[in-house]
Amino acid sequence: MRQLGVGVLGAHQWADMAHLPGYAAHDRANLIAICDVVEARARDMADKYHIPHVFTDPHELIGHPEVEMVDVCTPTDTHLPLSFAAIEAGKHVLSEKPLARNAADAFRVAKAAEDKGVRTKLGFTFRYSPAIRQLHAWIHDGTLGEIFHVHGLEQNSQFLDPTYPLRQVSADADRSALIPSSIVGYGSHLVDLLRWCAGEFGHVIGSMHNYIPERLVRGYEGMQRIPVDDGTVALVKFASGAQGMLQTSYIAVGNYPGVEVRVYGSKGAAVARLVEEFGVAETLHFATPDEVEFKPVTLPDTAFPPGTDVHTPWAELYYRNLVRHFVDEILDDAPPECTFYDGAKSQEIVDAIVTSHLERSWVTLPVHTKG
Ligand SMILES: NC(=O)c1ccc[n+]([C@@H]2O[C@H](COP(=O)([O-])OP(=O)(O)OC[C@H]3O[C@@H](n4cnc5c(N)ncnc54)[C@H](O)[C@@H]3O)[C@@H](O)[C@H]2O)c1
């Protein structure tokens, strides 16, 4: 069987929880190399997942002749340069979100991949939830009819306790003003889900707020005054005319990942709830105008990656599906999905929500003419 040679950059928590189990479980993927600037981390993961080559220099991994696809699972500020380097070397790339700190850079790297003829995938985990994929199918096959309203949440209590160290802040962030954070970290996923379900955004207006002003921050001693947005709400007018509402929160009581998408159409409504509770990763409910009580929907085994079911921990369930899709897309020359371009579009919308907050007015999209 033809296998795709994969090299993973970054060998820490998320690589171990999500990316590496995905490749290890897929028989068409061959984990060739792992790299971390902290050598012990790379060695631990190499032992755990039986990976033959270990590097501390990402450029050596990227240049390895057997590595056909590079997976960037490193901190945010490294995603852009490492993705550019992999593209330049002619390798397919999967990058964690966000791709860049601003949409212009994200569009640039998407264009570089297109020019080089390599494939890309953005780590938008929740597109690969079986419940979300079913909801998306119901929208696009007409089951839900004309779409009127789309609501999205990504909220959980990850940072409700201020002594749980925040890591999503860049070292040079200006602390004298509100620092966009939940809308960047959580919002990039949520905005992508809403765009995937309801199409392009036409206008947005949002409001960001800091509720917990002092926290521990990874890399700093003691409590820090760090005014991140730990809660954001936004209204959306989609290009189709549909209405949307979204909320991101670091401090809303509830479990991970705390994603919910509700879609209301002329023929039906569906609610996908991705909140791990009592050993169940997600639920899906459906209602029609004739039977308005929402009923639970049980998806067939084929909706789940082999060896998983609704009781598989969410990070592993969704990422096994995501990496399997990317490896198969490359090997089968299948239509691309969830690319760097989608990452750039999501970033453009997140930037617009931040601008709307600062200017206290609606922002019209697209902002970037090439977007
Ligand atoms: N898609 C999702 O749902 C989701 C969830 C969690 C985390 N993430 C993202 O995944 C990424 C990794 O998350 P994490 O929690 O494991 O982060 P982390 O900071 O704990 O680990 C990143 C690792 O990368 C290594 N590293 C740093 N620079 C490097 C370089 N230039 N080359 C090679 N290795 C380098 C670090 O030493 C560290 O071991 C982050 O971008 C994070 O935002 C995404």
The ligand as a Gaussian input file, in Angstrom:
#p B3LYP/6-31G(d) Opt

LIG

0 1
 N       -6.753000      22.860000      16.763000
 C       -6.994000      22.816000      18.070000
 O       -8.112000      22.536000      18.485000
 C       -5.855000      23.086000      19.020000
 C       -5.940000      22.715000      20.370000
 C       -4.815000      22.913000      21.187000
 C       -3.668000      23.497000      20.666000
 N       -3.657000      23.899000      19.346000
 C       -2.453000      24.524000      18.752000
 O       -1.453000      23.524000      18.573000
 C       -0.152000      24.114000      18.713000
 C        0.659000      23.320000      19.737000
 O       -0.021000      23.350000      20.976000
 P        0.674000      22.814000      22.318000
 O       -0.309000      23.021000      23.415000
 O        1.248000      21.454000      22.103000
 O        1.856000      23.883000      22.436000
 P        3.167000      23.822000      23.297000
 O        3.718000      25.209000      23.302000
 O        2.913000      23.108000      24.582000
 O        4.143000      22.867000      22.443000
 C        4.758000      23.300000      21.267000
 C        6.089000      22.570000      21.108000
 O        6.747000      23.114000      19.954000
 C        8.145000      23.223000      20.264000
 N        8.719000      24.232000      19.355000
 C        8.718000      25.582000      19.501000
 N        9.284000      26.164000      18.421000
 C        9.657000      25.155000      17.595000
 C       10.299000      25.116000      16.336000
 N       10.650000      26.238000      15.703000
 N       10.540000      23.916000      15.766000
 C       10.187000      22.772000      16.396000
 N        9.580000      22.740000      17.612000
 C        9.319000      23.920000      18.190000
 C        8.183000      23.593000      21.721000
 O        9.436000      23.281000      22.299000
 C        7.042000      22.749000      22.289000
 O        7.499000      21.493000      22.728000
 C       -0.398000      25.575000      19.106000
 O       -0.317000      26.372000      17.958000
 C       -1.807000      25.583000      19.638000
 O       -2.457000      26.830000      19.441000
 C       -4.713000      23.689000      18.534000

